[in-house]
Amino acid sequence: MDESTEAIPSEYSGTSTLSLVKKRDVLTYARPDATHVLLEGKILGDPVTIRLRVIDHKRFLLLSRGFNWIQERPLNR
């Protein structure tokens, strides 16, 4: 768990399955409520359960703070 990321092409089917093309694995997905998605299956032979939640896009820093081409002082200082 080194917090690295990797883009993996996937294919969605109408039967609540998500196929990971590179890894040749299949995950099932469910929407227990309007703000969550649950993925279950195996990746590289290991069982996984992945819980995703919706984040309000209005809370993203660029949208909530606004964008300025020129700034008097940087935000991170």
C-alpha positions in Angstrom: 0.0 0.0 0.0 2.2 2.8 -1.3 -0.8 5.1 -2.3 0.2 4.8 -6.0 -2.5 4.9 -8.6 -3.0 3.0 -11.9 -5.5 3.5 -14.7 -7.2 0.2 -15.6 -9.6 0.0 -18.5 -12.9 -1.5 -17.6 -16.2 -2.5 -19.2 -19.6 -2.2 -17.6 -22.4 -4.6 -18.4 -26.1 -4.4 -17.7 -25.9 -7.3 -15.3 -24.2 -5.3 -12.4 -20.7 -6.4 -13.3 -17.6 -4.5 -14.0 -14.8 -6.3 -15.9 -11.3 -5.1 -15.4 -9.8 -5.6 -18.9 -6.0 -5.6 -18.0 -6.4 -7.8 -14.9 -9.1 -10.1 -16.3 -11.0 -9.8 -13.1 -14.7 -9.3 -12.6 -16.4 -7.2 -9.9 -20.1 -7.0 -9.1 -21.5 -3.6 -8.2 -24.5 -2.5 -6.2 -26.0 0.8 -5.2 -27.2 0.4 -1.6 -28.4 4.0 -1.6 -28.1 7.1 -3.8 -24.8 8.2 -2.3 -22.8 4.9 -2.3 -21.5 2.2 -4.7 -20.3 -1.2 -3.4 -17.9 -3.2 -5.5 -17.1 -6.9 -4.6 -15.1 -9.6 -6.2 -11.5 -10.7 -6.7 -8.5 -8.7 -8.0 -5.4 -10.8 -8.8 -7.0 -13.7 -6.9 -7.5 -11.7 -3.7 -11.0 -11.0 -2.4 -11.9 -7.3 -2.3 -14.7 -5.1 -1.1 -14.6 -1.5 -2.2 -17.0 1.1 -0.8 -17.3 4.4 -2.8 -19.2 7.5 -1.8 -20.4 10.5 -3.7 -18.5 13.7 -2.9 -20.4 17.0 -3.6 -18.5 18.7 -6.5 -19.2 22.1 -5.0 -16.8 21.2 -2.1 -13.8 20.9 -4.5 -11.3 23.6 -3.7 -11.2 25.0 -7.3 -15.0 25.4 -7.4 -15.5 26.6 -3.8 -12.6 29.1 -3.8 -12.8 30.3 -7.3 -10.1 30.5 -10.0 -7.8 33.5 -10.4 -5.1 33.8 -13.1 -3.1 36.1 -10.9 -3.0 35.8 -7.1 -1.5 38.2 -4.6 -0.2 35.3 -2.5 -0.4 31.5 -3.0 -3.1 29.5 -1.2 -0.7 27.0 0.3 1.3 29.6 2.3 
